[in-house]
Structures are given as structure tokens and as C-alpha cells.
Amino acid sequence: PVSNVVIRITRYGARLSPAQIGLAPGVQIVAEGVLRHISSRRTRRRIVRHPTYELTLYSHTVNLRNLLEFGRALDIAGTKRLEVQGIGSLTLHLTGAAWPLSKPSLTATANVRSARLKIPGLREPLNIPRARIQVYDKQIIVNPLLAVMGTSVFSGWVMHRRGSHEPWNFNLKADHLSIRQAAQWFDGIGNQAPTSFFARLSDLSSLISGRHPSFRLADDLDVRGHFATSLVTYRALSLREFRASVEIYKRKVHLTNVRFDAAGGHGKASAMVDLTRTPAQISGRVSVAEASIQALGSYLPPALSTARGHYSAEGEFEARGLTRVQIAPTLRGRATVRFRDVNLGSFNPIGILARRSGMEVVEEGSQPRFLPEATAHLEVRGRRVILQDFPVELSGAKFKIRGSYAFDGSASLRVLADLRGIRQSWVPVRPHDAGTISRMADIRFAGTLRDLEMVPPPQISQTQP
């Protein structure tokens, strides 16, 4: 349907006055345009004129679902699997040669307000309070973009050159991101019953790799860009000021230039997930500098809760699979942890081991237990984190510590102590005991990291690290 049309014709061309046109159900627009004669060159015989046209279509209020269908008809919209609800405004500007008729050059602007975008594979719609979509011939720019998913708010821009083999480019920032909540967004993952992180990761991989029947994302996904958020959380883990370069192409996910703050320190990382292999292959590197030991208090025995100091760590890892069953036996890695300026607070390992040896250390006043530096080497293999020889010198005492932590939560620790360098005076715990008491100790502990208990000698053979 078209309203009354007024066209003014002169010897220079023709002009279409604004007219109401119904392009599609729910897409009512105003059209106006002009047809011009342009003299490109003058010869002795005649003036050659090439007519051109300009056509502008606009609407201040349009149904986005119908607008998307109209955009697909013009080959400027995306995949047919998307669904959208909401309202917006539209302006299309087309220019080209009128004779011979050529494909027009297109400029378009659409402003989105209160939209809901339904993407196959997502458990709930993506809410878009505001977005501005601009099309310059083949270039598509979404800027600014404001989107809400769960309790996270995303802002930034997205850009693509349609019809080309170039990837989508993006720059997105979130106010915060919960990994556990984000896992709930995807169809097939967001169950009400709690599941493990590895189970969620496995389901997510099936979406990206195209194995999930409702979401073959890998068929089309080719993106690269930057992501940042002030806070990433998963259970007790918190990463602040997180930012990373992201590239997803041909079922490979690359995270590079990852930066974050954690436990008062600064971290770097990189990772790659290769979904072309079965099972998938994961590899990466992580480092953190000048982190606070106090932040590890929830993982350490209560006796170390008053410890203060800093540590730096770096390591690399690799594994196969995306489920706990697959990852656990294949996870391999190495890490180096360096401790600096550690004050053990109320924890007194020298006194504990001295009493274990049958002696008591006589201290004059408060003696600070200060560790200037120490380096520990960790290895991950066989479903365990293994602490290799960890030499420590403290107030004249020398320790060698080794042990392991199993993925089932159990831990074992062996401490070899040489207390001969202690300068304080010694007295027997039981003065009537006869014989010489050794200042060398070999003591074992077993239990969980939060509750390690000393193992009596008859049980030592059952708790070898």
C-alpha cells in the first residue's frame, strides 16, 4: 500500500515528495527521493548525460521482527535462525545509476530500543536496551551496543564486512561476569540441579563444536576482538580487571594477552582450546606476580591463617577432553612458586617439631618467624599435584618438604627437619628421660589441606607422598 504520491518533474530531473509506503506488515516507512541528470563530458556533437537517483526510506517507529525480515530480503541482515522482538527506528539511503540501472550503494542506520534477541542455543533471550546499527555499503557497525544477560551488563561495539571472509570484530566490556551463572545461559547446560564446572564446560564445548543438535555455532563462528570486565568470579576465585584478546575460528578458541589482578597481585595468561580433536585439547600458560599469601587462607590449615607475605608463580598445563573424567587422567603441568618476605605470625613450626623430638625451645621474649625467600616446584600428573623438594630455612632450622594433593581432596606431607642450627636454649620435655635426643626429625602428615594431622609411626608406610 502507498499513499498519494507527488512527483515534481523538471528538465534537471525529478523529485519524489515524502510518501507513506507499506513495505511489509508492520514496516510502514516514508519514502522520498530525487532523479538527476549529471553531465559527465561535453563533445562537439552532444552532451552525454547519465541519470542517477537517490532514495531515502525512514521510519521513526518500526517493529524489529518485521524489520529483520525486510533486511534479509535486502541481503543486509544476518542468519535466519535469529529472532528479535522490540521497536526501533530506521533510515535507508540508496544511491546509484538510473540508466543503465545498477545495484545501489546502501547506507542504513537503525536504532534499537528495548529489544529481545533470541539466539538458538541460548536458554533465555538476550536483552538489548539500546543499540545503533549502521551499514555503509558492505560495512556493518553496531556502535554503541548495550546488552544484558542474567545480572551481567555488556557494552561495546561489533563490526563486520558482509560478503567477505573477514571475521567479525568486537570490543566488549562487562560490569562483572560469573562463570557459574554464564554456564546457565546455554541450552543443555542450564539445569536446575547443580553440576560440576567440568560438566558445564563439556556441554558448552558441544555447542561451540556443533555437536549440540540445537546450536551449530561452529558452522558460522569466526570472530576476534577484545573482552574486559572488572570482575570474574567462580566459587571462591575472583579475578579483577580481567581483559583478554579472543579469537574463535575453525573450532579453535584462542585467549591471548590475558591480564588480571588476583590476591593483590598481577597475572598474565594465554590458553587454547582445540575442538577439532576428539577429545578436545587444552593448553595454556599462567603467571601471577606479587600476590598476597593472606588471600590463600581459605585453602591452608588454620595454623597458617595469620601468615603474611607475598608469592609469585608461573606454570604451564595441557590436557585432553572437556569432562572431569577425561581431564583428570590426562592433565599435565608444571609450576614454580616463589615466596618472599613471609611472616608466619603465630605459626611456630620449630616449636612443633622440637616437641615432637622430645625437646622444648626456650625463647627469650617474642621471636618473629620470618622467611625471607623460598622456592617450591609443583608437578601435576596422575590425578595429583606433587610438591617436589621444597627447601626452607627458618631461624636457623633447615626443612625439606615434599608431598602431594590428590584430586579427591586427600593430601600427604613429609617434613625432614634439621634443628641443629637453632640458637635458642633447649631443655628436655621430660627431664627424667635418659639418653641423647636427636635434633633431626622426619615427620609425616595426612588428611586434607585444611586438616592435616601428624601420622603415628606405624601408619607411615600407608601415607607415602
Stockholm file with secondary structure:
# STOCKHOLM 1.0

chainA/1-465         PVSNVVIRITRYGARLSPAQIGLAPGVQIVAEGVLRHISSRRTRRRIVRHPTYELTLYSHTVNLRNLLEFGRALDIAGTKRLEVQGIGSLTLHLTGAAWPLSKPSLTATANVRSARLKIPGLREPLNIPRARIQVYDKQIIVNPLLAVMGTSVFSGWVMHRRGSHEPWNFNLKADHLSIRQAAQWFDGIGNQAPTSFFARLSDLSSLISGRHPSFRLADDLDVRGHFATSLVTYRALSLREFRASVEIYKRKVHLTNVRFDAAGGHGKASAMVDLTRTPAQISGRVSVAEASIQALGSYLPPALSTARGHYSAEGEFEARGLTRVQIAPTLRGRATVRFRDVNLGSFNPIGILARRSGMEVVEEGSQPRFLPEATAHLEVRGRRVILQDFPVELSGAKFKIRGSYAFDGSASLRVLADLRGIRQSWVPVRPHDAGTISRMADIRFAGTLRDLEMVPPPQISQTQP
#=GR chainA/1-465 SS CBCCCCEEEETTEEEEEEEEEEEETTEEEEEEEEEEEEEEEECSSCEEEEEEEEEEEEEEEEEHHHHHHHHHHTTCSCCTTCEEEEEEEEEEEEEEEBTTBCCCEEEEEEEEEEEEEECTTBSSCEEEEEEEEEEETTEEEEEEEEEEETTEEEEEEEEEETTSSCCEEEEEEESCEEHHHHHTTBTTTCCSSCCCHHHHHHHHHHHHTTCSTTCCGGGTCEEEEEEEEEEEEETTEEEEEEEEEEEEETTEEEEEEEEEEETTEEEEEEEEEETTSSSCEEEEEEEEEEEEGGGGGGGSCGGGTTCEEEEEEEEEEEEECSSHHHHHHHCEEEEEEEEEEEECTTCCHHHHHHHHTTEEEECSSCCCCEEEEEEEEEEEETTEEEEEEEEEEETTEEEEEEEEEETTSCEEEEEEEECTTCCSEEEESSTTCCSCCCSEEEEEEEEETTEEEECCGGGGGGCCC
#=GC SS_cons         CBCCCCEEEETTEEEEEEEEEEEETTEEEEEEEEEEEEEEEECSSCEEEEEEEEEEEEEEEEEHHHHHHHHHHTTCSCCTTCEEEEEEEEEEEEEEEBTTBCCCEEEEEEEEEEEEEECTTBSSCEEEEEEEEEEETTEEEEEEEEEEETTEEEEEEEEEETTSSCCEEEEEEESCEEHHHHHTTBTTTCCSSCCCHHHHHHHHHHHHTTCSTTCCGGGTCEEEEEEEEEEEEETTEEEEEEEEEEEEETTEEEEEEEEEEETTEEEEEEEEEETTSSSCEEEEEEEEEEEEGGGGGGGSCGGGTTCEEEEEEEEEEEEECSSHHHHHHHCEEEEEEEEEEEECTTCCHHHHHHHHTTEEEECSSCCCCEEEEEEEEEEEETTEEEEEEEEEEETTEEEEEEEEEETTSCEEEEEEEECTTCCSEEEESSTTCCSCCCSEEEEEEEEETTEEEECCGGGGGGCCC
//
